[in-house]
Amino acid sequence: LALIGFSLLPVNYVGVLLILLALGLFAAEVMVQGFGVLGFGGVVSLVLGLLLLIDSPYPALRIGLDVAIAVAIPFAAAFLLLMWVVVRNFSERASTGREGLVGLTGRAKTKVDRRSGKVYVHSEWWNALSEQPVEPGQEVRVVRVDNMTLWVEPVGAEWEDPELAGRAGSP
């Protein structure tokens, strides 16, 4: 930086602009869904900017292609990793909100019918309704979510609640 500041190394402003463009493309890739196109453009712009940055008649003072590529490879690897994470997350099922509850199984704590009931799903107690009657302790599957009420259907055999099992034989 001191050599550039003292004007001993001639700087090509096209190279500076290409490096600034590369930084802008990297930031834009993070902000918008460019699916890697902006990141790839940023890597190309960075390599070209580094190659054009020092405009010296002496080849020893210029930035070599090997150095420019060595600087650009970590940026390219980071964006490939980020793109892999994004693509992998698009294929995963939603795990939060209404979409995350549909299909989960739980247990009925009380009798569940079209009027009322309580179920234990996803480590939480929910108000529940069901088209078919569900007995306490029976396994249920969430069919849909209406506000804070789950619509469930029975899926399995009776389940013995450990709290109730201890009291069943006592007077």
CYANA upper distance limits for C-alpha pairs under 8 A (distance plus 0.5 A):
  1 LEU  CA      5 GLY  CA      6.49
  2 ALA  CA      6 PHE  CA      6.54
  3 LEU  CA      7 SER  CA      6.71
  3 LEU  CA      8 LEU  CA      5.74
  3 LEU  CA      9 LEU  CA      6.38
  4 ILE  CA      8 LEU  CA      6.40
  4 ILE  CA      9 LEU  CA      5.57
  4 ILE  CA     10 PRO  CA      7.46
  4 ILE  CA     11 VAL  CA      7.63
  9 LEU  CA     54 ILE  CA      7.28
  9 LEU  CA     55 ASP  CA      8.22
  9 LEU  CA     56 SER  CA      7.49
  9 LEU  CA     61 LEU  CA      8.39
 10 PRO  CA     54 ILE  CA      6.40
 10 PRO  CA     55 ASP  CA      5.99
 10 PRO  CA     56 SER  CA      6.60
 11 VAL  CA     15 GLY  CA      8.35
 11 VAL  CA     16 VAL  CA      8.43
 11 VAL  CA     53 LEU  CA      6.24
 11 VAL  CA     54 ILE  CA      5.39
 11 VAL  CA     55 ASP  CA      6.29
 12 ASN  CA     16 VAL  CA      7.25
 12 ASN  CA     52 LEU  CA      6.91
 12 ASN  CA     53 LEU  CA      5.61
 12 ASN  CA     54 ILE  CA      6.34
 12 ASN  CA     55 ASP  CA      6.09
 13 TYR  CA     17 LEU  CA      6.61
 13 TYR  CA     53 LEU  CA      7.60
 14 VAL  CA     18 LEU  CA      6.63
 14 VAL  CA     49 GLY  CA      7.72
 14 VAL  CA     52 LEU  CA      7.60
 14 VAL  CA     53 LEU  CA      7.82
 15 GLY  CA     19 ILE  CA      6.75
 15 GLY  CA     48 LEU  CA      7.63
 15 GLY  CA     49 GLY  CA      4.52
 15 GLY  CA     50 LEU  CA      6.79
 15 GLY  CA     51 LEU  CA      7.82
 15 GLY  CA     52 LEU  CA      5.23
 15 GLY  CA     53 LEU  CA      4.75
 15 GLY  CA     54 ILE  CA      8.27
 16 VAL  CA     20 LEU  CA      6.74
 16 VAL  CA     49 GLY  CA      6.81
 16 VAL  CA     53 LEU  CA      6.62
 17 LEU  CA     21 LEU  CA      6.49
 17 LEU  CA     49 GLY  CA      7.82
 18 LEU  CA     22 ALA  CA      6.62
 18 LEU  CA     45 SER  CA      6.00
 18 LEU  CA     46 LEU  CA      6.93
 18 LEU  CA     48 LEU  CA      7.51
 18 LEU  CA     49 GLY  CA      5.16
 19 ILE  CA     23 LEU  CA      6.88
 19 ILE  CA     45 SER  CA      6.94
 19 ILE  CA     46 LEU  CA      5.61
 19 ILE  CA     49 GLY  CA      5.56
 19 ILE  CA     50 LEU  CA      7.56
 20 LEU  CA     24 GLY  CA      6.71
 21 LEU  CA     25 LEU  CA      6.58
 21 LEU  CA     42 GLY  CA      7.62
 21 LEU  CA     45 SER  CA      7.34
 21 LEU  CA     46 LEU  CA      8.46
 22 ALA  CA     26 PHE  CA      6.67
 22 ALA  CA     41 GLY  CA      7.76
 22 ALA  CA     42 GLY  CA      4.58
 22 ALA  CA     43 VAL  CA      7.14
 22 ALA  CA     44 VAL  CA      8.35
 22 ALA  CA     45 SER  CA      5.72
 22 ALA  CA     46 LEU  CA      5.79
 23 LEU  CA     27 ALA  CA      6.76
 23 LEU  CA     42 GLY  CA      7.30
 24 GLY  CA     28 ALA  CA      6.55
 24 GLY  CA     42 GLY  CA      8.24
 25 LEU  CA     29 GLU  CA      6.56
 25 LEU  CA     38 LEU  CA      5.98
 25 LEU  CA     39 GLY  CA      6.78
 25 LEU  CA     41 GLY  CA      7.44
 25 LEU  CA     42 GLY  CA      5.61
 26 PHE  CA     30 VAL  CA      7.12
 26 PHE  CA     38 LEU  CA      7.27
 26 PHE  CA     39 GLY  CA      5.98
 26 PHE  CA     42 GLY  CA      6.30
 27 ALA  CA     31 MET  CA      6.91
 28 ALA  CA     32 VAL  CA      6.42
 28 ALA  CA     38 LEU  CA      7.50
 29 GLU  CA     33 GLN  CA      7.07
 29 GLU  CA     34 GLY  CA      6.14
 29 GLU  CA     35 PHE  CA      8.23
 29 GLU  CA     36 GLY  CA      7.53
 29 GLU  CA     37 VAL  CA      8.41
 29 GLU  CA     38 LEU  CA      5.87
 29 GLU  CA     39 GLY  CA      6.29
 34 GLY  CA     38 LEU  CA      6.25
 34 GLY  CA     39 GLY  CA      8.36
 35 PHE  CA     83 MET  CA      7.33
 36 GLY  CA     40 PHE  CA      6.48
 36 GLY  CA     79 PHE  CA      7.65
 36 GLY  CA     80 LEU  CA      8.17
 36 GLY  CA     83 MET  CA      7.07
 37 VAL  CA     41 GLY  CA      6.69
 38 LEU  CA     42 GLY  CA      6.59
 39 GLY  CA     43 VAL  CA      6.80
 39 GLY  CA     76 ALA  CA      7.94
 39 GLY  CA     79 PHE  CA      6.92
 40 PHE  CA     44 VAL  CA      6.86
 40 PHE  CA     76 ALA  CA      7.70
 41 GLY  CA     45 SER  CA      6.49
 42 GLY  CA     46 LEU  CA      6.47
 43 VAL  CA     47 VAL  CA      6.79
 43 VAL  CA     72 ALA  CA      6.37
 43 VAL  CA     75 PHE  CA      7.34
 43 VAL  CA     76 ALA  CA      6.80
 44 VAL  CA     48 LEU  CA      6.73
 45 SER  CA     49 GLY  CA      6.37
 46 LEU  CA     50 LEU  CA      6.57
 46 LEU  CA     68 ALA  CA      8.35
 46 LEU  CA     72 ALA  CA      7.16
 47 VAL  CA     51 LEU  CA      6.73
 47 VAL  CA     65 LEU  CA      8.47
 47 VAL  CA     68 ALA  CA      5.82
 47 VAL  CA     69 ILE  CA      6.79
 47 VAL  CA     71 VAL  CA      8.49
 47 VAL  CA     72 ALA  CA      6.78
 48 LEU  CA     52 LEU  CA      6.68
 49 GLY  CA     53 LEU  CA      6.25
 50 LEU  CA     54 ILE  CA      8.30
 50 LEU  CA     63 ILE  CA      7.13
 50 LEU  CA     68 ALA  CA      6.24
 51 LEU  CA     62 ARG  CA      8.12
 51 LEU  CA     63 ILE  CA      6.28
 51 LEU  CA     64 GLY  CA      7.16
 51 LEU  CA     65 LEU  CA      7.06
 51 LEU  CA     68 ALA  CA      7.07
 52 LEU  CA     63 ILE  CA      8.47
 53 LEU  CA     62 ARG  CA      8.47
 53 LEU  CA     63 ILE  CA      8.01
 54 ILE  CA     61 LEU  CA      7.93
 54 ILE  CA     62 ARG  CA      5.89
 54 ILE  CA     63 ILE  CA      7.17
 55 ASP  CA     62 ARG  CA      7.30
 56 SER  CA     61 LEU  CA      6.89
 56 SER  CA     62 ARG  CA      6.71
 58 TYR  CA     62 ARG  CA      7.54
 63 ILE  CA     67 VAL  CA      7.13
 63 ILE  CA     68 ALA  CA      7.46
 64 GLY  CA     68 ALA  CA      6.86
 65 LEU  CA     69 ILE  CA      6.59
 66 ASP  CA     70 ALA  CA      6.52
 67 VAL  CA     71 VAL  CA      6.73
 68 ALA  CA     72 ALA  CA      6.74
 69 ILE  CA     73 ILE  CA      6.46
 70 ALA  CA     74 PRO  CA      7.98
 71 VAL  CA     75 PHE  CA      7.98
 72 ALA  CA     76 ALA  CA      6.76
 73 ILE  CA     77 ALA  CA      6.52
 74 PRO  CA     78 ALA  CA      6.57
 75 PHE  CA     79 PHE  CA      6.80
 76 ALA  CA     80 LEU  CA      6.62
 77 ALA  CA     81 LEU  CA      6.63
 78 ALA  CA     82 LEU  CA      6.71
 79 PHE  CA     83 MET  CA      6.51
 80 LEU  CA     84 TRP  CA      6.63
 81 LEU  CA     85 VAL  CA      6.83
 82 LEU  CA     86 VAL  CA      6.73
 83 MET  CA     87 VAL  CA      6.62
 84 TRP  CA     88 ARG  CA      6.57
 85 VAL  CA     89 ASN  CA      6.64
 86 VAL  CA     90 PHE  CA      6.87
 87 VAL  CA     91 SER  CA      7.44
 88 ARG  CA     92 GLU  CA      7.43
 93 ARG  CA    100 GLY  CA      8.04
 94 ALA  CA     99 GLU  CA      6.43
 94 ALA  CA    100 GLY  CA      5.60
 95 SER  CA     99 GLU  CA      7.59
 95 SER  CA    100 GLY  CA      4.66
 95 SER  CA    101 LEU  CA      7.99
 96 THR  CA    100 GLY  CA      5.07
 96 THR  CA    101 LEU  CA      7.75
 97 GLY  CA    101 LEU  CA      7.31
 98 ARG  CA    102 VAL  CA      7.20
 98 ARG  CA    144 ARG  CA      8.47
 98 ARG  CA    145 VAL  CA      6.72
100 GLY  CA    104 LEU  CA      8.37
101 LEU  CA    122 HIS  CA      8.38
101 LEU  CA    142 VAL  CA      7.21
101 LEU  CA    144 ARG  CA      8.44
101 LEU  CA    145 VAL  CA      8.17
102 VAL  CA    141 ARG  CA      8.39
102 VAL  CA    142 VAL  CA      5.61
102 VAL  CA    143 VAL  CA      6.11
102 VAL  CA    144 ARG  CA      6.18
102 VAL  CA    145 VAL  CA      7.73
103 GLY  CA    141 ARG  CA      6.42
103 GLY  CA    142 VAL  CA      5.69
103 GLY  CA    143 VAL  CA      6.77
104 LEU  CA    121 VAL  CA      7.66
104 LEU  CA    122 HIS  CA      7.93
104 LEU  CA    141 ARG  CA      6.16
104 LEU  CA    142 VAL  CA      6.13
105 THR  CA    121 VAL  CA      6.83
105 THR  CA    122 HIS  CA      8.36
105 THR  CA    139 GLU  CA      7.37
105 THR  CA    140 VAL  CA      5.97
105 THR  CA    141 ARG  CA      4.80
105 THR  CA    142 VAL  CA      6.82
106 GLY  CA    119 VAL  CA      7.26
106 GLY  CA    120 TYR  CA      5.92
106 GLY  CA    121 VAL  CA      4.90
106 GLY  CA    122 HIS  CA      7.60
106 GLY  CA    139 GLU  CA      6.18
106 GLY  CA    140 VAL  CA      5.82
106 GLY  CA    141 ARG  CA      6.92
107 ARG  CA    119 VAL  CA      6.09
107 ARG  CA    120 TYR  CA      5.76
107 ARG  CA    121 VAL  CA      7.28
107 ARG  CA    136 PRO  CA      8.23
107 ARG  CA    137 GLY  CA      6.18
107 ARG  CA    138 GLN  CA      6.14
107 ARG  CA    139 GLU  CA      5.06
107 ARG  CA    140 VAL  CA      6.22
107 ARG  CA    159 TRP  CA      8.50
108 ALA  CA    112 VAL  CA      7.58
108 ALA  CA    117 GLY  CA      8.26
108 ALA  CA    118 LYS  CA      6.61
108 ALA  CA    119 VAL  CA      4.74
108 ALA  CA    120 TYR  CA      6.78
108 ALA  CA    134 VAL  CA      7.67
108 ALA  CA    135 GLU  CA      7.37
108 ALA  CA    136 PRO  CA      5.52
108 ALA  CA    137 GLY  CA      5.58
108 ALA  CA    138 GLN  CA      6.01
108 ALA  CA    139 GLU  CA      6.92
108 ALA  CA    140 VAL  CA      7.21
109 LYS  CA    117 GLY  CA      8.29
109 LYS  CA    118 LYS  CA      6.04
109 LYS  CA    119 VAL  CA      5.76
109 LYS  CA    120 TYR  CA      7.22
109 LYS  CA    136 PRO  CA      5.53
109 LYS  CA    137 GLY  CA      6.32
110 THR  CA    117 GLY  CA      6.12
110 THR  CA    118 LYS  CA      5.88
110 THR  CA    119 VAL  CA      7.58
110 THR  CA    135 GLU  CA      7.37
110 THR  CA    136 PRO  CA      5.16
110 THR  CA    137 GLY  CA      8.08
111 LYS  CA    116 SER  CA      8.32
111 LYS  CA    117 GLY  CA      6.08
111 LYS  CA    118 LYS  CA      7.86
111 LYS  CA    133 PRO  CA      7.82
111 LYS  CA    134 VAL  CA      6.22
111 LYS  CA    135 GLU  CA      5.32
111 LYS  CA    136 PRO  CA      5.62
112 VAL  CA    116 SER  CA      6.29
112 VAL  CA    117 GLY  CA      4.59
112 VAL  CA    118 LYS  CA      7.16
112 VAL  CA    128 ALA  CA      7.10
112 VAL  CA    129 LEU  CA      6.35
112 VAL  CA    130 SER  CA      6.60
112 VAL  CA    133 PRO  CA      6.34
112 VAL  CA    134 VAL  CA      5.47
112 VAL  CA    135 GLU  CA      7.12
112 VAL  CA    136 PRO  CA      8.19
113 ASP  CA    117 GLY  CA      7.01
113 ASP  CA    129 LEU  CA      5.91
113 ASP  CA    130 SER  CA      5.32
113 ASP  CA    131 GLU  CA      6.92
113 ASP  CA    132 GLN  CA      6.86
113 ASP  CA    133 PRO  CA      5.30
113 ASP  CA    134 VAL  CA      6.98
114 ARG  CA    129 LEU  CA      5.64
114 ARG  CA    130 SER  CA      5.72
114 ARG  CA    131 GLU  CA      6.28
114 ARG  CA    132 GLN  CA      8.20
114 ARG  CA    133 PRO  CA      8.27
115 ARG  CA    129 LEU  CA      6.88
116 SER  CA    127 ASN  CA      7.60
116 SER  CA    128 ALA  CA      6.72
116 SER  CA    129 LEU  CA      6.10
117 GLY  CA    127 ASN  CA      6.31
117 GLY  CA    128 ALA  CA      5.51
117 GLY  CA    129 LEU  CA      6.58
118 LYS  CA    125 TRP  CA      7.25
118 LYS  CA    126 TRP  CA      6.14
118 LYS  CA    127 ASN  CA      5.26
118 LYS  CA    128 ALA  CA      5.88
119 VAL  CA    125 TRP  CA      6.26
119 VAL  CA    126 TRP  CA      5.84
119 VAL  CA    127 ASN  CA      7.02
119 VAL  CA    128 ALA  CA      6.73
120 TYR  CA    124 GLU  CA      6.00
120 TYR  CA    125 TRP  CA      5.14
120 TYR  CA    126 TRP  CA      6.76
121 VAL  CA    125 TRP  CA      6.98
121 VAL  CA    126 TRP  CA      7.60
126 TRP  CA    148 MET  CA      8.00
126 TRP  CA    149 THR  CA      7.13
126 TRP  CA    150 LEU  CA      7.34
127 ASN  CA    148 MET  CA      7.64
127 ASN  CA    149 THR  CA      5.58
127 ASN  CA    150 LEU  CA      6.84
128 ALA  CA    149 THR  CA      5.80
128 ALA  CA    150 LEU  CA      5.12
128 ALA  CA    151 TRP  CA      6.17
128 ALA  CA    152 VAL  CA      7.25
129 LEU  CA    149 THR  CA      7.68
129 LEU  CA    150 LEU  CA      6.80
129 LEU  CA    151 TRP  CA      5.40
129 LEU  CA    152 VAL  CA      6.79
130 SER  CA    134 VAL  CA      7.81
130 SER  CA    151 TRP  CA      5.99
130 SER  CA    152 VAL  CA      5.69
130 SER  CA    153 GLU  CA      6.46
131 GLU  CA    152 VAL  CA      8.33
131 GLU  CA    153 GLU  CA      7.68
132 GLN  CA    153 GLU  CA      7.20
132 GLN  CA    154 PRO  CA      8.01
134 VAL  CA    138 GLN  CA      7.08
134 VAL  CA    140 VAL  CA      8.47
134 VAL  CA    153 GLU  CA      8.08
134 VAL  CA    154 PRO  CA      6.66
135 GLU  CA    158 GLU  CA      8.48
137 GLY  CA    158 GLU  CA      6.28
137 GLY  CA    159 TRP  CA      5.26
137 GLY  CA    160 GLU  CA      6.77
137 GLY  CA    161 ASP  CA      6.85
138 GLN  CA    154 PRO  CA      7.39
138 GLN  CA    155 VAL  CA      8.34
138 GLN  CA    156 GLY  CA      6.95
138 GLN  CA    157 ALA  CA      6.57
138 GLN  CA    158 GLU  CA      5.19
138 GLN  CA    159 TRP  CA      6.07
139 GLU  CA    154 PRO  CA      6.46
139 GLU  CA    155 VAL  CA      6.17
139 GLU  CA    156 GLY  CA      5.61
139 GLU  CA    157 ALA  CA      7.26
139 GLU  CA    158 GLU  CA      7.58
139 GLU  CA    159 TRP  CA      7.64
140 VAL  CA    152 VAL  CA      6.48
140 VAL  CA    153 GLU  CA      5.87
140 VAL  CA    154 PRO  CA      4.90
140 VAL  CA    155 VAL  CA      5.81
140 VAL  CA    156 GLY  CA      7.65
141 ARG  CA    152 VAL  CA      5.86
141 ARG  CA    153 GLU  CA      5.92
141 ARG  CA    154 PRO  CA      6.89
141 ARG  CA    155 VAL  CA      6.89
142 VAL  CA    150 LEU  CA      6.93
142 VAL  CA    151 TRP  CA      6.43
142 VAL  CA    152 VAL  CA      4.93
142 VAL  CA    153 GLU  CA      7.17
143 VAL  CA    150 LEU  CA      8.01
143 VAL  CA    151 TRP  CA      6.03
143 VAL  CA    152 VAL  CA      5.73
143 VAL  CA    153 GLU  CA      7.29
144 ARG  CA    150 LEU  CA      6.64
144 ARG  CA    151 TRP  CA      5.77
144 ARG  CA    152 VAL  CA      7.73
145 VAL  CA    149 THR  CA      6.44
145 VAL  CA    150 LEU  CA      5.22
145 VAL  CA    151 TRP  CA      6.56
146 ASP  CA    150 LEU  CA      6.81
146 ASP  CA    151 TRP  CA      7.99
160 GLU  CA    164 LEU  CA      8.10
160 GLU  CA    165 ALA  CA      7.09
161 ASP  CA    165 ALA  CA      6.48
162 PRO  CA    166 GLY  CA      7.08
163 GLU  CA    167 ARG  CA      7.65
164 LEU  CA    168 ALA  CA      6.62
165 ALA  CA    169 GLY  CA      8.16
166 GLY  CA    170 SER  CA      7.92
